[in-house]
């Protein structure tokens, strides 16, 4: 998808240096991917303690019996 956006030049330059990329597109794609991954992990970690599970559940045994 082609999109025109105004970016902070210094911030973009630093991001490109840190990521070791040569194009703005690469830097933006890496930043977006990391943003999505970080927020996905955050949402997953928010579920800690909210999901009940059976401590005696043996998935290996279930696989053998199916």
Secondary structure, DSSP 8 states (H G I E B T S, - for coil): --------HHHHHHHHHHHT-SSHHHHHHHHHHHHHHHHHHHHHHHTTTTS---TT--HHHHHHH-
